[in-house]
């Protein structure tokens, strides 16, 4: 994977390794495995749609280098802080200032919390693959990992499905399906992502149906 990325971008081996080191953290929802999954799908979507891999690949690598925990008041600023690191991280590569600005813009626009519109094909793709990684089987794994990290309960003992009560996904992890996860498919940009999103959304409904039978 590393050799492919370097040969299809202007990243150097040193810049690649520097970026990778940002993801050696204790958050399994935003670690190097998350980046690897997005790179794999980004290459697939980018090639299919004719995107510039030279712009898309470094944007994928950089998009989560500043990881602000869910629940923090600064959460919506994470993409801006990551975008601001782009010039520093790519300054010793052969990327031009204009290209670095383009990459930073893709990083800036990726965030669900920031809710910015995509202004390029590369931005549409990064938004899509980041949302898709929050869906399906891997989405359930990331959801559970995040709830454990937040020390939230899986569900409200007296009202697990939030019938007649206000949703609170900081206190009850199950509420996060209604507040965000079930809405992701409707916010995808590209047709190829929407097709995959429908499959992963169906998995969510099957998971929730099974969970309802168990609790």
C-alpha positions in Angstrom: 0.0 0.0 0.0 2.7 2.5 0.9 4.6 2.0 -2.3 1.4 2.5 -4.3 0.6 5.7 -2.5 4.1 7.1 -3.0 4.1 6.2 -6.7 0.6 7.8 -7.2 1.3 11.0 -5.3 4.1 13.4 -4.5 4.6 12.0 -1.0 8.0 10.9 0.1 8.7 7.9 2.3 9.6 10.3 5.1 6.4 12.3 4.8 4.3 9.1 4.7 5.9 7.8 7.9 5.6 11.1 9.6 1.8 11.2 8.9 1.4 7.5 9.9 2.9 8.2 13.3 0.0 10.5 14.1 -2.3 7.5 14.1 -0.4 5.4 16.7 -3.1 6.2 19.3 -5.5 4.4 21.6 -8.7 5.2 19.6 -9.6 2.2 17.5 -12.2 4.3 15.6 -9.6 6.7 14.3 -6.4 4.7 14.1 -4.1 3.6 11.3 -6.5 0.7 10.4 -9.2 3.4 9.8 -6.8 5.1 7.4 -5.9 1.9 5.6 -9.6 1.1 5.0 -10.2 4.6 3.6 -7.2 4.4 1.4 -8.4 1.0 0.0 -11.8 2.4 -0.8 -10.5 5.8 -1.8 -8.3 4.2 -4.5 -11.3 2.1 -5.7 -13.7 5.1 -5.8 -11.1 7.5 -7.1 -10.1 5.3 -9.9 -13.7 4.6 -10.9 -14.7 8.2 -10.8 -11.5 9.7 -12.4 -10.4 11.7 -9.3 -6.9 13.0 -8.8 -5.2 10.4 -6.6 -2.4 12.8 -6.1 -4.8 15.1 -4.2 -7.1 12.4 -2.7 -4.5 10.1 -1.2 -2.7 12.7 1.0 -6.0 14.1 2.0 -7.1 10.7 3.2 -3.9 10.3 5.1 -4.1 13.7 6.8 -7.8 14.0 7.5 -7.8 12.7 11.0 -4.4 13.6 12.3 -6.0 15.9 14.8 -8.5 13.7 16.7 -10.7 15.5 19.1 -12.8 13.2 21.3 -16.5 12.9 20.7 -18.3 15.1 23.3 -15.7 17.9 23.3 -16.9 21.4 22.4 -14.0 21.6 19.9 -15.1 18.4 18.0 -16.3 20.4 15.0 -12.9 22.1 14.8 -10.9 18.9 14.2 -11.0 19.1 10.4 -9.9 22.7 10.5 -6.9 21.8 12.8 -6.0 18.9 10.6 -6.2 21.0 7.4 -4.0 23.6 9.0 -1.3 20.9 9.5 -1.3 20.1 5.7 1.3 22.7 4.7 3.6 21.6 7.5 3.3 18.0 6.6 3.7 18.4 2.8 6.1 21.3 2.8 9.1 19.2 2.1 7.5 17.3 -0.8 7.2 18.3 -4.4 3.6 19.5 -4.0 3.0 23.1 -5.1 1.4 25.6 -2.8 -1.8 25.4 -4.9 -1.9 21.6 -4.6 -1.3 21.8 -0.9 -4.2 24.3 -0.6 -6.4 21.9 -2.6 -5.5 19.0 -0.3 -6.1 21.1 2.8 -9.5 22.0 1.5 -10.5 18.4 1.0 -9.4 17.7 4.6 -11.3 20.7 5.9 -14.6 19.6 4.1 -14.5 15.9 5.2 -16.0 16.4 8.6 -19.6 15.3 9.4 -19.6 17.6 12.5 -18.4 20.6 10.5 -21.1 19.9 7.8 -19.4 21.7 5.0 -20.4 21.1 1.3 -17.9 19.3 -0.9 -16.3 21.6 -3.5 -14.4 19.0 -5.5 -14.8 15.4 -6.6 -11.9 14.5 -4.2 -13.8 16.1 -1.4 -17.0 14.2 -2.3 -15.1 11.0 -2.2 -13.4 11.6 1.2 -16.8 12.6 2.7 -18.3 9.4 1.3 -15.7 6.9 2.3 -15.4 8.4 5.8 -19.2 8.0 6.3 -19.1 4.5 4.9 -16.5 3.5 7.4 -19.0 4.5 10.1 -21.6 2.1 8.6 -22.0 -1.6 8.2 -20.1 -4.2 10.3 -17.0 -2.0 10.8 -19.4 0.8 11.8 -20.8 -1.3 14.6 -17.3 -2.1 15.8 -16.3 1.5 15.7 -19.6 2.5 17.5 -19.0 0.0 20.3 -15.3 1.1 20.6 -16.3 4.8 20.8 -19.0 4.1 23.4 -16.5 2.2 25.6 -14.0 5.1 25.2 -16.7 7.6 26.3 -17.7 5.3 29.2 -21.3 5.6 28.1 -23.9 2.9 28.8 -25.0 0.8 25.8 -28.6 1.7 26.3 -31.1 3.1 28.8 -32.2 0.3 31.0 -35.8 1.5 31.3 -36.2 2.8 27.7 -33.6 1.4 25.4 -35.3 2.6 22.2 -35.9 6.2 23.4 -39.7 6.0 23.1 -41.0 9.3 24.2 -37.7 10.6 25.7 -35.0 12.9 24.3 -32.1 11.2 22.5 -28.8 11.4 24.4 -26.0 9.6 22.6 -23.4 10.8 25.1 -25.2 8.9 27.9 -26.6 6.0 25.8 -24.6 4.5 22.9 -27.7 3.0 21.2 -29.2 6.5 20.8 -26.3 7.2 18.3 -28.0 5.2 15.7 -30.9 7.6 15.6 -28.9 10.8 16.1 -26.3 10.0 13.4 -25.6 6.5 12.0 -29.0 5.8 10.3 -28.7 9.3 8.6 -25.4 8.7 7.0 -26.6 7.0 3.9 -28.8 10.0 3.0 -25.8 12.3 3.0 -23.6 10.4 0.6 -22.5 12.2 -2.6 -21.6 9.8 -5.3 -23.7 7.0 -6.8 -21.0 4.4 -6.1 -21.0 5.3 -2.5 -24.8 5.4 -2.3 -25.0 1.8 -3.6 -22.6 0.6 -1.0 -24.3 2.8 1.7 -27.6 1.0 1.1 -26.0 -2.3 1.8 -24.4 -1.1 5.0 -27.6 0.7 6.1 -29.5 -2.6 5.7 -26.9 -4.3 7.9 -27.6 -1.7 10.6 -31.3 -2.5 10.5 -30.6 -6.2 10.7 -28.3 -5.6 13.7 -30.8 -3.4 15.5 -33.6 -6.0 14.8 -31.4 -8.7 16.4 -30.5 -6.5 19.3 -34.1 -5.7 20.0 -34.8 -9.4 20.2 -31.9 -9.9 22.7 -32.6 -7.0 25.1 
